[in-house]
C-alpha cells in the first residue's frame, strides 16, 4: 500500500531529521501560509499563534501514526473511533468542520519535501485521498448532530 510504505519512510526521516526541523520546513511552505490565513479568516477558535499552529501539526503527526497503526492491523472501527473523537474535540473547541480540510495541502506539501525523490504522483494522490478520508470521518460527528433539525 502506497501510504503505509511512504509513511514508514516519512516517519523514519522525521525521526532522524527532527520533528522541529519538519515543523520549520512546514512553516516555510506557501501551503502552510495559505492554510493559516484561511483558518484565521474562518475560525472562531483562537489558538492561532504560529506556536499553537505548529503544535497542532505535531499532534496531527501523532494522530496519523495512530491511524497508520490501525490500518496495518486492519482495525477500521478503532480508526473511525479515534477520528470521531478528534473531530468531536475540534468541534467542541469551535472549529468549523468545513474547515478541517485546510490542513491537507500543507501536510501533503511537507511530506513531499521530506520524502523528496521518493515522492511520486502516486504518493500525492494517495495521501490527499487518505487525508480527505480522515477529514470526512472527523466531520461525521457534526453531521450526526446537525442533520436532525
ABEGO torsion letter per residue (X at the ends): XAAAAAAAAAAAAAAAAEAAAAAAAAAABAAAAAAAAAAAAABABAAABAAAAAAAAAAAAAAAAAAAAAAAAGBAAAAAAAAAAAAAAAAAAGBBAAAAAAAAAAAAAAAAAAAEAABBAAAAAAAAAAAAAAAAAAAAAAAAAAABX
